[in-house]
Amino acid sequence: MRFDVQAILFDIDGTLVDSTGAVERAWRTWAARREIDADTILRVCHGRRSEDTIARFLPDVHRAAAVSELAQLELSDLDDVVALPATQTLLKRLPDDRWAAVTSGSRSLMQARLRAAGLPLPDVLISAEAVSAGKPDPEGYLKAAAALGYDIAQCLVIEDAPAGIEAGRAAGAHVLAVATSHNSDQLSAASAVIPTLEYCTVECSDLLAVTTQV
């Protein structure tokens, strides 16, 4: 499949960066302190803001402190955060004004993970605190396209999680999924699914021609 678009809007965790180990360790530590089943949390947290996940498990009075605690756990654990295959090459090919990142994580955490993985920081980074509603709400992707100056319908969203795919589709973007954290059948709402970004090429001219190779 080929997408001819003006810009690419990337998720970060699971799309550009492999932070699975760090994410799971943080949530398991957080859950153990509260005697909450960590596996239940991990089934619903991927692709969503921490505050939205925590809201499912704690009353409002405890949420702010719990979000802050989880953030500290995540920021203190960057040891095995690495770039996913082909991400460094792909990002180097893209002009700075033709790509952005939209994440359910905080700005400070996502910048730390990108640096730990040796990836560039985008000029446009829409983080958890920049939106009033997290994925699967489309707000983040709409804001990213607007910040770059492009129509969202002329953008390609690249995601690894169902919540992010839903957000991209709801925004009106084309959506490409990478099966790095979920099985392909869980990502079927995307226009196309590839194993990793190794399975696509990008040619840059007036438009970005993104071609999948599976």
C-alpha positions as CSV (number, residue, x, y, z in Angstrom):
1,M,0.0,0.0,0.0
2,R,1.2,3.5,-0.7
3,F,0.2,6.7,1.2
4,D,0.9,10.1,-0.4
5,V,0.8,12.6,2.5
6,Q,2.1,16.0,3.6
7,A,3.3,14.8,7.0
8,I,3.7,11.8,9.3
9,L,2.4,11.9,12.9
10,F,4.1,9.2,15.1
11,D,3.2,7.7,18.4
12,I,6.3,7.2,20.5
13,D,6.2,4.2,22.9
14,G,5.9,1.0,20.8
15,T,6.2,3.0,17.5
16,L,9.6,4.8,17.7
17,V,10.9,3.5,21.0
18,D,10.8,0.1,22.7
19,S,10.1,1.0,26.3
20,T,8.0,-2.1,27.1
21,G,10.2,-3.4,29.9
22,A,10.3,0.0,31.6
23,V,6.6,0.6,31.3
24,E,5.7,-2.8,32.8
25,R,8.2,-2.5,35.6
26,A,6.8,0.9,36.6
27,W,3.2,-0.2,36.5
28,R,4.0,-3.4,38.4
29,T,5.8,-1.5,41.2
30,W,2.9,1.0,41.3
31,A,0.3,-1.7,41.4
32,A,2.0,-3.7,44.1
33,R,2.1,-0.7,46.4
34,R,-1.7,-0.6,46.2
35,E,-2.4,-4.3,46.0
36,I,-3.9,-3.9,42.5
37,D,-3.5,-6.7,39.9
38,A,-0.8,-5.4,37.5
39,D,-1.9,-7.7,34.7
40,T,-5.3,-6.0,34.7
41,I,-3.7,-2.6,34.4
42,L,-1.3,-3.7,31.6
43,R,-4.2,-5.0,29.6
44,V,-5.7,-1.5,29.3
45,C,-2.8,1.0,29.8
46,H,-1.1,0.8,26.4
47,G,-1.6,3.9,24.3
48,R,-3.5,5.7,27.0
49,R,-2.5,8.6,29.3
50,S,-1.5,7.4,32.8
51,E,-4.1,9.6,34.4
52,D,-6.8,8.0,32.2
53,T,-5.7,4.5,33.2
54,I,-5.3,5.4,36.9
55,A,-8.9,6.9,36.9
56,R,-10.1,3.3,36.3
57,F,-8.6,2.1,39.5
58,L,-8.5,4.9,42.0
59,P,-11.0,7.4,43.3
60,D,-10.4,11.0,42.3
61,V,-9.0,12.1,45.6
62,H,-5.9,9.9,45.2
63,R,-5.3,10.3,41.5
64,A,-3.0,13.3,41.3
65,A,-0.5,11.8,43.8
66,A,-0.7,8.5,42.0
67,V,0.0,10.0,38.6
68,S,3.0,11.9,40.1
69,E,4.4,8.7,41.7
70,L,4.1,6.7,38.5
71,A,5.8,9.5,36.5
72,Q,8.8,9.3,38.9
73,L,9.0,5.6,38.6
74,E,9.1,5.9,34.8
75,L,11.6,8.7,34.7
76,S,14.0,6.7,36.9
77,D,14.0,3.7,34.6
78,L,15.5,4.3,31.2
79,D,18.2,1.6,31.1
80,D,16.7,-0.6,28.4
81,V,14.8,2.0,26.4
82,V,16.0,1.6,22.8
83,A,15.0,2.7,19.3
84,L,12.8,0.3,17.4
85,P,14.1,-1.0,14.0
86,A,14.5,1.5,11.2
87,T,13.4,4.5,13.2
88,Q,16.7,6.3,13.2
89,T,17.1,6.0,9.5
90,L,13.5,7.0,8.8
91,L,13.5,10.1,11.0
92,K,16.7,11.3,9.5
93,R,15.1,11.3,6.1
94,L,12.2,13.5,7.1
95,P,12.4,17.3,7.1
96,D,11.7,18.7,10.6
97,D,8.5,20.4,9.4
98,R,7.0,17.2,8.0
99,W,6.8,15.1,11.1
100,A,5.5,15.3,14.7
101,A,5.0,13.0,17.7
102,V,1.7,12.5,19.6
103,T,2.1,10.6,22.8
104,S,0.0,9.6,25.8
105,G,3.1,10.2,28.0
106,S,4.3,13.4,29.6
107,R,6.6,15.7,27.7
108,S,9.5,15.2,30.1
109,L,9.2,11.4,30.0
110,M,8.9,11.2,26.2
111,Q,11.9,13.6,25.7
112,A,13.9,11.4,28.1
113,R,13.0,8.2,26.3
114,L,13.8,9.6,22.8
115,R,17.2,10.8,24.1
116,A,17.8,7.4,25.7
117,A,17.0,5.7,22.4
118,G,19.3,8.1,20.5
119,L,16.4,9.6,18.4
120,P,15.8,13.2,17.5
121,L,13.3,15.3,19.4
122,P,10.5,16.6,17.1
123,D,9.8,20.3,16.8
124,V,6.1,19.4,17.4
125,L,5.5,17.1,20.4
126,I,1.9,16.8,21.6
127,S,2.1,15.2,25.0
128,A,-0.4,14.1,27.7
129,E,-0.5,17.6,29.3
130,A,-1.2,19.3,26.0
131,V,-4.6,17.8,25.5
132,S,-7.8,17.8,27.5
133,A,-8.7,14.2,26.4
134,G,-6.2,11.4,25.6
135,K,-6.3,8.7,23.0
136,P,-8.6,7.3,21.7
137,D,-9.8,10.9,21.5
138,P,-8.5,12.6,18.3
139,E,-7.5,15.8,20.0
140,G,-3.7,15.1,20.0
141,Y,-3.5,14.2,16.3
142,L,-5.6,17.2,15.3
143,K,-3.3,19.5,17.3
144,A,-0.2,18.0,15.8
145,A,-1.4,18.5,12.2
146,A,-2.5,22.1,13.0
147,A,0.9,22.9,14.6
148,L,2.7,21.6,11.5
149,G,0.3,23.6,9.3
150,Y,-1.3,20.6,7.4
151,D,-4.8,19.3,6.9
152,I,-5.1,16.1,9.1
153,A,-6.7,14.4,6.0
154,Q,-3.3,14.8,4.4
155,C,-1.4,13.2,7.3
156,L,-0.3,9.6,8.0
157,V,-0.6,8.5,11.7
158,I,1.7,5.6,12.6
159,E,0.6,3.7,15.8
160,D,1.2,0.5,17.6
161,A,-1.9,0.4,19.9
162,P,-5.7,0.1,19.2
163,A,-6.4,3.3,21.2
164,G,-4.0,5.3,19.0
165,I,-5.4,3.8,15.8
166,E,-8.8,4.8,16.9
167,A,-7.6,8.3,17.6
168,G,-6.0,8.6,14.2
169,R,-9.0,7.4,12.4
170,A,-11.3,9.6,14.4
171,A,-9.1,12.6,13.5
172,G,-9.5,11.8,9.8
173,A,-5.9,10.8,9.1
174,H,-4.6,7.8,7.2
175,V,-3.4,5.2,9.7
176,L,-0.5,2.7,9.5
177,A,0.0,0.3,12.3
178,V,3.2,-1.5,13.4
179,A,2.7,-4.8,15.2
180,T,5.5,-4.2,17.8
181,S,3.3,-4.4,20.9
182,H,0.1,-6.0,19.8
183,N,-0.9,-8.8,17.4
184,S,-1.8,-7.8,13.9
185,D,-5.4,-8.9,14.4
186,Q,-5.7,-6.4,17.2
187,L,-4.7,-3.6,14.8
188,S,-7.0,-4.4,11.9
189,A,-8.7,-1.0,12.1
190,A,-5.7,0.6,10.5
191,S,-5.4,1.0,6.8
192,A,-2.4,-1.3,6.8
193,V,-0.3,-3.2,9.3
194,I,3.4,-4.0,9.1
195,P,5.7,-5.8,11.5
196,T,8.0,-2.8,12.1
197,L,9.1,0.3,10.3
198,E,11.6,-1.8,8.4
199,Y,8.8,-2.8,6.2
200,C,8.1,0.7,4.7
201,T,10.0,3.2,2.7
202,V,9.6,7.0,2.5
203,E,10.4,9.2,-0.5
204,C,10.4,12.9,0.2
205,S,9.4,15.5,-2.4
206,D,6.4,17.8,-2.5
207,L,4.6,14.9,-0.8
208,L,5.9,12.1,1.4
209,A,5.4,8.8,-0.4
210,V,5.1,6.1,2.2
211,T,5.1,2.6,0.7
212,T,4.6,-0.6,2.7
213,Q,6.5,-3.7,1.7
214,V,4.3,-6.6,2.9
